[in-house]
Amino acid sequence: MIIEKLVVNCISQTLKIKTMAQEILDKLGNLLSTGDAVEVEETQDNLEFVGHIDNFRDGYVVVLDQEDNAFCVLPEQVKIV
């Protein structure tokens, strides 16, 4: 009985993790990952720049520029270089 509960709990936790993990794609459809070098397109607020992906947060890609300034951008505004 205890083993059955542990197995059900483990399966439940695995399903939650898989549901939370989303594949985030760049504007060309490439899978984005932490550490990827990306080019961020120009927006009203920022000039175009090249940086690397530091994190993902609430549907945004957190990109660090060459001076380690962090920018939250939409996935469709980046492409892997």
Summary of the structure (lengths in Angstrom):
residues: 81
radius of gyration: 17.4
end to end distance: 52.6
largest distance: 60.1
contacts: 186
relative contact order: 0.21
helix: 27%
strand: 33%
